[in-house]
């Protein structure tokens, strides 16, 4: 969480999303599962930050 917060504060949310283009893992899925177990809002916020808006946007359009 601290690394993501640092990137967003020092640069921008757009910079964070750009870096996600290199991320091919399932970090958001892991964090959503962790949130389901802990019910800790910080895990939910962090999970959302690992969602890829461009990818999710395409899914939403094709519903």
Secondary structure, 3 states (H helix, E strand, C coil): CHHHHHHHHHCCHHHHHHHHCCCCCCHHHHHHHHHHHHCCHHHHHHHHHCCCHHHHHHHHHCC
